[in-house]
Amino acid sequence: MTLIDRLAAICGAPHVLTGAEAAPYGRDWMGKYVTQPMAVVRPGSVAEVAAVLRLASETGTPVVPMSGNTNLPGGGKAQGALVLSVARLNAAPVINRAARTATVQAGVVLSHLHDAAAAHDLIFPLTFGARGSAMIGGVLSTNAGGSNVVRYGNTRDLCLGVEVVLADGRVMNLMSALHKDNTGYNLRNLVIGAEGTLGVITGAVLKLFPRPRAYATAMVAMASLDAALDLLNRLQAETGGAVEAFEYMPRLYVETHLKVAPNAREPFSVPHDVNILVEVATTRPDLAAVGPDGSVPLVAQLEGVLAGLMDEGAVLDAVVAQNEGQRREMWSRREMAAELMRHFPAEVDTDICLPLDRVTEFLARVLPHVRRIDPNARDFTVAHLGDGNLHYTVLPSHHDGRDEDAIRAAVEDIVQDLGGSFSCGGGRTPWLWMSCGRSSARWTRAIS
Amino acid sequence: MTLIDRLAAICGAPHVLTGAEAAPYGRDWMGKYVTQPMAVVRPGSVAEVAAVLRLASETGTPVVPMSGNTNLPGGGKAQGALVLSVARLNAAPVINRAARTATVQAGVVLSHLHDAAAAHDLIFPLTFGARGSAMIGGVLSTNAGGSNVVRYGNTRDLCLGVEVVLADGRVMNLMSALHKDNTGYNLRNLVIGAEGTLGVITGAVLKLFPRPRAYATAMVAMASLDAALDLLNRLQAETGGAVEAFEYMPRLYVETHLKVAPNAREPFSVPHDVNILVEVATTRPDLAAVGPDGSVPLVAQLEGVLAGLMDEGAVLDAVVAQNEGQRREMWSRREMAAELMRHFPAEVDTDICLPLDRVTEFLARVLPHVRRIDPNARDFTVAHLGDGNLHYTVLPSHHDGRDEDAIRAAVEDIVQDLGGSFSCGGGRTPWLWMSCGRSSARWTRAIS
């Protein structure tokens, strides 16, 4: 029997794809990384995942686990490999309302989990632009972040337990629902963020939170990035840690959005360099209660804080959303980031984490350093400023990729000098190092 | 040269202790585990820690790392071993106010870190009764919890980076200050909670938080434990997640406190079975501002929520602290837990984590199960109810330890049946399994 036949015997012939049927699994959404998998297999149960991996181990077949295939920096490259899609592991999430947990399979789409939690008046807070396609398996395997990390943490912080199938087909059941679990070594966090290199995550127990009753959302123009960090700290104190999102968009981001998006509008009457999308939320009935004049106390509270900072000169301008439509408009500008990137003929994209107080220095130093290689390069940034996570992109003047490696190395120089790391964005080296770029060097150096 | 001489050559003779000088390091605070270390070495730098471990590796010398020696379940047992005390690694913590981090050595006493953060109007939130002696190294190595876990998480959640000396003397520098760090495998969380078995933690980067401007603290008598969990969820929603502590003390706890503590008072005018210490806190100036009549809005808010639940019958009685003295009195009752335990002639103590919604079932089932072994056993509980962490103690009727193993096994039966785990409390088996008790069996079974 061929490998394909043996896979079909495990999962059924309709769930083993080859040739043109397999091709979409080897291509990322941006069309930047195009590979041809040997085949795609779509097991329908954990037992089938185990059998597939056991077979792959026995036959020495390379396996690339895949869920929603929304990874942008090449995490799904699968040339000649067997793609193991977990998309059929998509049973309805089991919500435990009292304990505020969701037990979820790896193939569940993130937005479906959002819906399932909402039916119980709860939220799974992690969210990002690709939520309608991204699946839980990939969310966990990449330790995904998103727009709410400043309030709720990364995926790692939201996961209580995982189920993992090891390369030899053994199933490791770490499906704890405990908020503290000191049994043995903490293998859960080793598997999360391992990009599938230690095993295939097939399920998880995730934390849920009470659904906010009201949001207050604003676009704020700041005098500087340092002033923005100060605003964040002030808002956290004034609202009791209620900041749910704190997103930075520089002028070029806003300009590109105006060019690319239909019906896009300037956020302010005059252009500004430091544009922040800030959102606070509350579960408190008193702050969420709509008054007779239609006003919401939480919104008034945000307006009060911003007005105070405007008097001090730290805030240059601010627009507070007065209804859900205005709030959606603010968010849609932010969530178009991936589409905006496609507007440029060439880009060197990175996903960087920095200590919160080094972001300003990074942005001051990195472009001059890159311009030693490409004097006409520009840059394009959008950032989860609240947790020091920047999507930093260099727009090279040559569009043939000639400077890409040197530019990426130059960015890494500054990142490492400031104690930062590449969250993802390598896409050149296989397996885990995809997520580290040149940081694999740092990794080795970490043990001295 | 003897081993002692070689240790003295590394750290200086005054920092190598033997005989009577070494004895205190082999004895726990309760006096329950008394061992005689071969020697104690107290390196004064990371380089000296590395040299000691290298020497121990070369000579096959067993090493027990130790910091504050406040561990109760026997984590410091060191019969015939070399105790490596990190107590001299106690440089003043370096506080980064803008980034809200503290860089701390392993020998820093927890309360000293609290003081250092307070000087910058920040807090390191983790706290527990032994904070005046416990040191950061042990806090990390045991993934300590405490009274504020419900708000800020366990030690693991509060740690951004660690520095670890491996058994062969290599220093692993994982001192990231990043809120998201996806470089390579997550080794930080593997080392945290590993009880020193993977290496000796010598330093860490820890998260700090804004200091609350006001607290509201109450003793609340509930109709049942389930009602208490409902109270927690209601309070979280009503206060916007401001619950900092939610501690359960049953009647026997209160009675024991009345017997043991000087000046102890009943919390309520009549005795109740389910007594909860609840504390909410705010950084918001408006909620913390003291009114002309001396009232604090946060306190009024807590009173309002409790009054509403009293009308519904869920809250039987409640006393809200009106000043810091009353608040300290409430906390001192809770923080005397370890002293109260010493009051009993014999006890089988465990530290258990349960899914939040299984605590009631656990407490209903465990004592009847234990009484199959010892029909006259009683139990004594105090719990961080907000995160499902119970200090559960059986008081056996025989004081000679004859039933201890069987009782512990009986407790573990119920814990495992409910999807819980032993946080610590074994104390019988060496190394890591100290923290797992019989759960090592579960550990093995986890891979099927």
Interface residues (C-beta under 8 A of the other chain):
Chain A: N96 A98 A99 R100 T101 T142 N143 G145 V149 G153 N154 R156 D157 L166 R170 V171 M172 N173 L174 S176 A177 L178 H179 K180 D181 N182 T183 G184 Y185 N186 L187 N189 L190 I192 G193 A194 L198 P210 L229 N233 Q236 A237 E238 T239 G240 G241 A242 T282 T283 R284 P285 L287 C353 L354 P355 L356 D357 R358 D387 G388 N389 G419 G420 S421 F422 S423 C424 L432 S435 C436 S439 S440 R442 W443 A446 I447 S448
Chain B: N96 A98 A99 R100 T101 T142 N143 G145 V149 G153 N154 R156 D157 L166 R170 V171 M172 N173 L174 S176 A177 L178 H179 K180 D181 N182 T183 G184 Y185 N186 L187 N189 L190 I192 G193 A194 L198 P210 L229 N233 Q236 A237 E238 T239 G240 G241 A242 T282 T283 R284 P285 L287 C353 L354 P355 L356 D357 R358 D387 G388 N389 G419 G420 S421 F422 S423 C424 L432 S435 C436 S439 S440 R442 W443 A446 I447 S448
